[in-house]
Amino acid sequence: MKRAFDLREQVFIVSSVRDEREKKIKEIVLDILELEEEEVTETSLFKEDHSADSLRSIEILAGLEKEFGITIDQAELPRMVHLKGVYEVVSESAGW
């Protein structure tokens, strides 16, 4: 009985940590793109839907690297076209 509780508790903690990381990533992206939360979905395209240019992409990459203490290869920029892609790249680069 105790073991099942521990497993549920661990799943909750992992989920909470993931949610906090995704929230922080979204905050960084929204700040750099100068957008409000309701203007962006996980799959809305930064360039096409929000008029972001390539400089903004570099700013997002640099902000994420600084916040999470990671290095993201610039070759990953083509994947970082929406929040979902950014989450994936950051999580892979950080080894989460």
Backbone as ProteinMPNN parsed JSONL, in Angstrom:
{"seq_chain_A": "MKRAFDLREQVFIVSSVRDEREKKIKEIVLDILELEEEEVTETSLFKEDHSADSLRSIEILAGLEKEFGITIDQAELPRMVHLKGVYEVVSESAGW", "coords_chain_A": {"N_chain_A": [[0.825, -1.195, 0.0], [1.867, 1.295, 0.847], [3.9, 1.618, -1.068], [2.526, 2.079, -3.509], [1.41, 4.554, -3.0], [3.735, 6.095, -2.81], [4.67, 5.937, -5.449], [2.625, 7.256, -6.854], [2.914, 9.77, -5.732], [5.489, 10.432, -6.633], [5.038, 10.563, -9.397], [3.312, 12.759, -9.464], [5.061, 14.776, -8.553], [7.031, 14.791, -10.597], [5.413, 15.527, -12.743], [4.618, 18.073, -11.892], [7.076, 19.435, -11.867], [7.704, 19.323, -14.603], [5.556, 20.832, -15.611], [6.137, 23.34, -14.461], [8.576, 23.922, -15.719], [7.739, 24.078, -18.402], [6.02, 26.243, -18.182], [7.816, 28.303, -17.55], [9.398, 28.324, -19.883], [7.455, 29.125, -21.726], [6.893, 31.693, -20.725], [9.328, 33.0, -21.247], [9.408, 32.917, -24.064], [7.036, 34.344, -24.691], [7.674, 36.849, -23.61], [9.894, 37.65, -25.178], [8.771, 37.655, -27.747], [6.904, 39.552, -27.337], [4.174, 39.084, -26.694], [0.852, 38.251, -25.535], [-0.351, 35.725, -23.294], [-2.757, 34.502, -24.168], [-2.61, 34.819, -26.876], [-1.034, 32.91, -28.026], [-0.663, 29.521, -29.011], [0.223, 26.065, -28.436], [1.018, 25.219, -30.923], [0.969, 27.384, -32.635], [2.58, 29.245, -35.113], [5.622, 30.944, -34.788], [6.833, 32.724, -36.682], [5.005, 32.892, -38.933], [2.441, 33.234, -37.743], [2.844, 35.115, -35.756], [4.544, 37.057, -36.611], [7.331, 36.958, -36.077], [10.84, 37.475, -36.404], [14.054, 36.217, -37.618], [15.967, 37.09, -35.815], [14.575, 37.208, -33.425], [14.243, 34.499, -32.941], [16.862, 33.731, -32.33], [17.182, 35.231, -30.011], [15.306, 33.967, -28.357], [16.464, 31.412, -28.17], [18.914, 32.088, -26.867], [17.907, 33.174, -24.464], [16.683, 30.933, -23.322], [18.867, 29.24, -23.013], [20.342, 30.665, -21.121], [18.523, 30.79, -18.933], [18.141, 28.051, -18.248], [20.683, 27.031, -18.076], [21.904, 25.631, -20.182], [23.152, 24.395, -23.371], [22.124, 25.028, -26.577], [22.17, 23.776, -29.733], [22.486, 25.714, -32.643], [21.559, 24.555, -34.912], [19.2, 23.454, -34.211], [17.28, 25.369, -34.427], [15.399, 25.359, -36.659], [13.469, 23.583, -35.698], [12.318, 24.943, -33.659], [9.894, 26.436, -34.001], [7.449, 26.811, -32.897], [5.731, 26.705, -29.699], [5.548, 23.997, -28.836], [7.644, 22.759, -30.249], [9.789, 24.173, -29.155], [9.651, 23.364, -26.443], [10.314, 20.66, -26.773], [12.946, 20.743, -27.868], [14.371, 22.095, -25.839], [13.996, 20.338, -23.687], [15.282, 18.049, -24.631], [17.9, 19.034, -24.987], [18.532, 19.664, -22.371], [18.413, 17.22, -21.22], [16.157, 16.171, -19.943]], "CA_chain_A": [[0.0, 0.0, 0.0], [2.753, 2.452, 0.924], [4.635, 1.723, -2.333], [1.635, 2.679, -4.503], [1.32, 5.973, -2.667], [5.014, 6.7, -3.169], [4.725, 6.039, -6.903], [1.712, 8.34, -7.241], [3.539, 11.008, -5.286], [6.603, 10.701, -7.551], [4.45, 10.973, -10.677], [2.827, 14.116, -9.257], [6.222, 15.669, -8.47], [7.602, 14.883, -11.945], [4.46, 16.296, -13.539], [4.686, 19.46, -11.429], [8.343, 19.981, -12.345], [7.549, 19.505, -16.051], [4.64, 21.962, -15.804], [6.864, 24.567, -14.116], [9.551, 24.179, -16.792], [6.988, 24.52, -19.588], [5.522, 27.584, -17.879], [8.955, 29.22, -17.654], [9.728, 28.401, -21.307], [6.415, 29.943, -22.351], [7.105, 33.074, -20.276], [10.475, 33.536, -21.984], [8.985, 33.103, -25.458], [6.064, 35.438, -24.738], [8.382, 38.094, -23.328], [10.717, 38.005, -26.337], [7.888, 37.947, -28.882], [6.017, 40.626, -26.899], [2.816, 38.585, -26.871], [0.09, 37.855, -24.359], [-0.528, 34.279, -23.221], [-3.896, 34.037, -24.958], [-2.312, 34.967, -28.303], [-0.157, 31.819, -28.475], [-1.002, 28.131, -28.702], [1.423, 25.22, -28.526], [1.421, 24.991, -32.311], [0.948, 28.586, -33.481], [3.924, 29.459, -35.66], [6.173, 32.237, -34.394], [7.053, 33.597, -37.839], [3.807, 33.079, -39.74], [1.283, 33.685, -36.964], [3.172, 36.185, -34.812], [5.473, 37.988, -37.273], [8.666, 36.935, -35.478], [11.91, 37.351, -37.377], [15.113, 35.287, -37.211], [16.631, 37.631, -34.626], [13.769, 36.779, -32.266], [14.567, 33.084, -32.706], [18.167, 33.709, -31.646], [16.932, 35.75, -28.662], [14.634, 32.899, -27.608], [17.482, 30.39, -27.902], [19.832, 32.618, -25.854], [17.182, 33.29, -23.198], [16.491, 29.587, -22.781], [20.178, 28.75, -22.573], [20.683, 31.371, -19.877], [17.601, 30.394, -17.86], [18.267, 26.652, -17.854], [22.087, 26.647, -17.991], [22.133, 24.6, -21.194], [23.585, 24.853, -24.683], [21.253, 24.537, -27.645], [22.8, 23.906, -31.037], [21.682, 26.555, -33.535], [20.947, 23.676, -35.911], [17.859, 23.114, -33.707], [16.349, 26.482, -34.657], [14.253, 25.015, -37.517], [12.448, 22.869, -34.909], [11.808, 25.848, -32.634], [8.983, 27.338, -34.71], [6.271, 26.984, -32.047], [6.02, 26.316, -28.311], [5.763, 22.554, -28.727], [9.008, 22.505, -30.71], [10.717, 24.742, -28.174], [9.646, 22.456, -25.297], [11.036, 19.432, -27.148], [14.375, 21.048, -28.016], [14.938, 22.415, -24.514], [14.022, 19.138, -22.859], [16.341, 17.17, -25.152], [19.197, 19.66, -24.715], [18.756, 19.607, -20.927], [18.418, 15.819, -20.765], [15.042, 15.915, -19.035]], "C_chain_A": [[0.867, 1.256, 0.0], [3.471, 2.68, -0.397], [3.784, 2.402, -3.411], [1.505, 4.182, -4.259], [2.595, 6.686, -3.08], [5.121, 6.904, -4.677], [3.819, 7.168, -7.395], [2.308, 9.696, -6.882], [4.688, 11.395, -6.217], [6.09, 11.173, -8.904], [3.95, 12.418, -10.575], [3.984, 15.109, -9.243], [6.838, 15.87, -9.848], [6.709, 15.736, -12.836], [4.517, 17.773, -13.168], [5.957, 20.142, -11.921], [8.255, 20.265, -13.842], [6.654, 20.72, -16.33], [5.335, 23.293, -15.516], [7.879, 24.923, -15.196], [8.844, 24.704, -18.038], [6.448, 25.936, -19.386], [6.634, 28.612, -18.047], [9.361, 29.404, -19.112], [8.728, 29.311, -22.014], [6.583, 31.407, -21.975], [8.235, 33.732, -21.06], [10.079, 33.855, -23.42], [8.024, 34.288, -25.569], [6.734, 36.787, -24.523], [9.164, 38.553, -24.559], [9.849, 38.376, -27.543], [6.895, 39.079, -28.588], [4.547, 40.28, -27.161], [2.171, 38.291, -25.524], [-0.153, 36.343, -24.432], [-1.657, 33.772, -24.119], [-3.668, 34.149, -26.47], [-1.56, 33.772, -28.886], [-0.741, 30.47, -28.081], [0.283, 27.321, -28.802], [1.915, 25.066, -29.955], [1.298, 26.225, -33.205], [2.391, 28.919, -33.863], [4.421, 30.868, -35.353], [6.279, 33.193, -35.584], [5.745, 33.913, -38.562], [2.632, 33.686, -38.967], [1.562, 34.901, -36.092], [4.233, 37.154, -35.332], [6.855, 38.064, -36.625], [9.713, 36.793, -36.58], [13.017, 36.44, -36.824], [15.871, 35.789, -35.989], [15.887, 37.221, -33.36], [14.059, 35.32, -31.916], [15.871, 32.948, -31.94], [18.005, 34.214, -30.208], [16.261, 34.693, -27.782], [15.648, 31.839, -27.216], [18.412, 30.856, -26.774], [19.161, 32.726, -24.487], [16.986, 31.953, -22.522], [17.802, 29.013, -22.266], [20.56, 29.374, -21.238], [19.826, 30.888, -18.707], [17.873, 28.99, -17.34], [19.709, 26.165, -17.794], [22.449, 25.532, -18.963], [22.696, 25.246, -22.457], [22.675, 24.204, -25.716], [21.955, 24.807, -28.965], [21.901, 24.744, -31.953], [21.049, 25.747, -34.66], [19.543, 23.252, -35.49], [16.834, 24.202, -33.98], [15.183, 26.126, -35.588], [13.142, 24.237, -36.796], [11.737, 23.797, -33.933], [10.874, 26.898, -33.251], [7.681, 27.587, -33.96], [6.616, 26.464, -30.659], [6.313, 24.828, -28.165], [7.182, 22.199, -29.144], [10.046, 23.017, -29.731], [10.8, 23.832, -26.95], [10.498, 21.222, -25.595], [12.54, 19.673, -27.21], [15.023, 21.308, -26.674], [15.044, 21.146, -23.678], [15.093, 18.157, -23.33], [17.723, 17.732, -24.816], [19.552, 19.581, -23.233], [18.827, 18.173, -20.401], [17.318, 15.503, -19.795], [14.306, 14.713, -19.463]], "O_chain_A": [[0.618, 2.181, -0.773], [3.637, 3.827, -0.81], [4.303, 3.233, -4.157], [1.493, 4.977, -5.2], [2.535, 7.778, -3.646], [5.613, 7.938, -5.129], [4.214, 7.947, -8.262], [2.21, 10.651, -7.653], [4.84, 12.57, -6.552], [6.658, 12.093, -9.493], [4.144, 13.208, -11.499], [3.894, 16.172, -9.858], [7.137, 17.001, -10.23], [7.199, 16.571, -13.596], [4.468, 18.633, -14.048], [5.92, 21.297, -12.345], [8.682, 21.324, -14.3], [6.97, 21.539, -17.193], [5.142, 24.265, -16.246], [8.028, 26.093, -15.548], [9.3, 25.666, -18.655], [6.425, 26.733, -20.324], [6.414, 29.677, -18.624], [9.639, 30.526, -19.536], [9.115, 30.168, -22.808], [6.428, 32.279, -22.829], [8.116, 34.88, -21.487], [10.38, 34.935, -23.929], [8.184, 35.138, -26.445], [6.391, 37.762, -25.191], [9.097, 39.723, -24.935], [10.17, 39.313, -28.275], [6.147, 39.508, -29.467], [3.794, 41.055, -27.752], [2.851, 38.108, -24.515], [-0.158, 35.762, -25.517], [-1.522, 32.729, -24.758], [-4.458, 33.624, -27.254], [-1.46, 33.637, -30.106], [-1.244, 30.294, -26.972], [1.318, 27.846, -29.212], [3.098, 24.811, -30.179], [1.503, 26.124, -34.414], [3.296, 28.876, -33.03], [3.735, 31.855, -35.62], [5.858, 34.346, -35.492], [5.419, 35.081, -38.775], [1.92, 34.548, -39.483], [0.643, 35.634, -35.726], [4.756, 37.974, -34.577], [7.481, 39.124, -36.627], [9.503, 36.083, -37.563], [12.921, 35.954, -35.697], [16.369, 34.983, -35.203], [16.508, 36.92, -32.341], [14.112, 34.952, -30.743], [15.974, 32.147, -31.011], [18.627, 33.678, -29.291], [16.604, 34.542, -26.61], [15.69, 31.412, -26.062], [18.67, 30.104, -25.834], [19.773, 32.408, -23.467], [17.106, 31.84, -21.302], [17.841, 28.377, -21.213], [21.043, 28.689, -20.337], [20.341, 30.611, -17.623], [17.842, 28.757, -16.131], [19.943, 24.995, -17.491], [23.194, 24.612, -18.626], [22.715, 26.469, -22.596], [22.484, 22.987, -25.722], [22.293, 25.95, -29.271], [20.696, 24.507, -32.027], [20.099, 26.208, -35.293], [18.776, 22.747, -36.31], [15.638, 23.985, -33.784], [14.06, 26.56, -35.327], [11.996, 24.239, -37.247], [10.662, 23.464, -33.434], [11.052, 28.098, -33.042], [6.9, 28.462, -34.333], [7.667, 25.855, -30.462], [7.233, 24.445, -27.443], [7.851, 21.42, -28.465], [11.067, 22.368, -29.504], [11.896, 23.554, -26.464], [11.304, 20.798, -24.766], [13.319, 18.891, -26.665], [16.109, 20.798, -26.398], [16.065, 20.907, -23.033], [15.74, 17.505, -22.51], [18.614, 16.989, -24.406], [20.723, 19.448, -22.875], [19.251, 17.944, -19.268], [17.494, 14.666, -18.909], [13.327, 14.328, -18.825]]}, "name": "protein", "num_of_chains": 1, "seq": "MKRAFDLREQVFIVSSVRDEREKKIKEIVLDILELEEEEVTETSLFKEDHSADSLRSIEILAGLEKEFGITIDQAELPRMVHLKGVYEVVSESAGW"}
